[in-house]
Amino acid sequence: MKFEITYIFHNCFTLSSDDLVFLFDYPTDSYLNPAVREMVLSKIRGKKTYILTSHSHADHFNRFLQTIIPVTADVQLVLSSDAFVSVEDTLRQFEPYCAEPETDFTIGGIEMAAIRSNDEGVAYLIEIGDTHVYFGGDLARWEWEKLTPEESALYLEYFEQVLKKLEKWRVDIAFSDADNRVRNWSGAADVVKKLAPKMFIPMHAFGKTSLVSEFISTLPSSEGVFSYKNPGDSIIVEFSDQVQPPSTD
């Protein structure tokens, strides 16, 4: 399958294949200027669209998603349980699915799972055909200085448990936070090393995309890592599941 991944802002990206689009963590309007909002509309216009929210923080969730839904051909809303409880009736008319932590579900023919985050809300596992996508939301290696040693140990232990689970699942495309405010870029390098996804997308830069380049420079190789600078920057990823015939040489 062929996918186009497009950077919007922070943890907001689109993942597109043919007439199918996933829009992740579309933030509150104040984070997006009119040109970027119009660019998002152009990505989902006339397409079957899955809008997924990982948690209710304003930099990840727009409570007025109904303002962009009408341009889609069809929409499936998937909201973390903490975001679901905050939406108003004007959005509920689109029958958003409430993604409870540690549940598996099928939406519009797409199999998904929600993993409990060690921050707020959930991370998502998504199967699109034979392609496995991990969208981490704010599940990361959080090593905040304000945490007690006991709290820090719990955060790290849980993060390691999730990585072990994902290693068995075989991730093809991984979106995960690379936040420079905490040590080890909030575990982004761990995700690259342990999961070895075919494409890794660093997130959580609050629009400071120079930090993306800085993170990538710390890796042994930049191959298979999406380096973006401006909203609308895209990369094409294509996976072949065909078995190559044996050589006749």
ChimeraX attribute file (.defattr): number of C-alpha atoms within 10 A of each C-alpha:
attribute: neighborCount
match mode: 1-to-1
recipient: residues
	/A:1	13
	/A:2	12
	/A:3	19
	/A:4	15
	/A:5	22
	/A:6	23
	/A:7	23
	/A:8	26
	/A:9	25
	/A:10	22
	/A:11	28
	/A:12	23
	/A:13	23
	/A:14	26
	/A:15	22
	/A:16	21
	/A:17	17
	/A:18	11
	/A:19	12
	/A:20	17
	/A:21	23
	/A:22	21
	/A:23	21
	/A:24	23
	/A:25	28
	/A:26	28
	/A:27	24
	/A:28	16
	/A:29	16
	/A:30	10
	/A:31	17
	/A:32	16
	/A:33	9
	/A:34	10
	/A:35	10
	/A:36	15
	/A:37	15
	/A:38	12
	/A:39	14
	/A:40	23
	/A:41	16
	/A:42	13
	/A:43	20
	/A:44	27
	/A:45	19
	/A:46	15
	/A:47	19
	/A:48	19
	/A:49	25
	/A:50	23
	/A:51	21
	/A:52	26
	/A:53	30
	/A:54	32
	/A:55	24
	/A:56	23
	/A:57	17
	/A:58	16
	/A:59	20
	/A:60	25
	/A:61	23
	/A:62	21
	/A:63	20
	/A:64	15
	/A:65	19
	/A:66	14
	/A:67	11
	/A:68	14
	/A:69	20
	/A:70	14
	/A:71	17
	/A:72	18
	/A:73	14
	/A:74	16
	/A:75	21
	/A:76	18
	/A:77	21
	/A:78	21
	/A:79	25
	/A:80	26
	/A:81	20
	/A:82	19
	/A:83	23
	/A:84	21
	/A:85	11
	/A:86	10
	/A:87	17
	/A:88	11
	/A:89	9
	/A:90	12
	/A:91	17
	/A:92	13
	/A:93	9
	/A:94	14
	/A:95	12
	/A:96	18
	/A:97	17
	/A:98	15
	/A:99	29
	/A:100	19
	/A:101	17
	/A:102	13
	/A:103	11
	/A:104	15
	/A:105	14
	/A:106	11
	/A:107	12
	/A:108	10
	/A:109	9
	/A:110	12
	/A:111	14
	/A:112	20
	/A:113	20
	/A:114	22
	/A:115	21
	/A:116	22
	/A:117	23
	/A:118	19
	/A:119	14
	/A:120	18
	/A:121	25
	/A:122	28
	/A:123	28
	/A:124	25
	/A:125	21
	/A:126	20
	/A:127	17
	/A:128	15
	/A:129	9
	/A:130	11
	/A:131	16
	/A:132	17
	/A:133	22
	/A:134	23
	/A:135	25
	/A:136	22
	/A:137	27
	/A:138	26
	/A:139	26
	/A:140	28
	/A:141	27
	/A:142	24
	/A:143	21
	/A:144	14
	/A:145	11
	/A:146	8
	/A:147	12
	/A:148	11
	/A:149	11
	/A:150	8
	/A:151	13
	/A:152	16
	/A:153	14
	/A:154	13
	/A:155	21
	/A:156	17
	/A:157	12
	/A:158	17
	/A:159	19
	/A:160	17
	/A:161	10
	/A:162	17
	/A:163	16
	/A:164	13
	/A:165	11
	/A:166	16
	/A:167	14
	/A:168	9
	/A:169	14
	/A:170	15
	/A:171	21
	/A:172	18
	/A:173	25
	/A:174	24
	/A:175	25
	/A:176	26
	/A:177	27
	/A:178	27
	/A:179	24
	/A:180	15
	/A:181	13
	/A:182	14
	/A:183	14
	/A:184	17
	/A:185	21
	/A:186	23
	/A:187	22
	/A:188	24
	/A:189	21
	/A:190	17
	/A:191	24
	/A:192	20
	/A:193	11
	/A:194	12
	/A:195	22
	/A:196	17
	/A:197	22
	/A:198	16
	/A:199	21
	/A:200	25
	/A:201	24
	/A:202	28
	/A:203	26
	/A:204	24
	/A:205	18
	/A:206	13
	/A:207	17
	/A:208	13
	/A:209	20
	/A:210	13
	/A:211	20
	/A:212	23
	/A:213	16
	/A:214	12
	/A:215	20
	/A:216	19
	/A:217	11
	/A:218	12
	/A:219	14
	/A:220	9
	/A:221	9
	/A:222	14
	/A:223	12
	/A:224	15
	/A:225	20
	/A:226	22
	/A:227	22
	/A:228	19
	/A:229	16
	/A:230	15
	/A:231	20
	/A:232	18
	/A:233	13
	/A:234	19
	/A:235	16
	/A:236	14
	/A:237	15
	/A:238	12
	/A:239	12
	/A:240	9
	/A:241	9
	/A:242	6
	/A:243	6
	/A:244	7
	/A:245	6
	/A:246	6
	/A:247	5
	/A:248	4
	/A:249	3
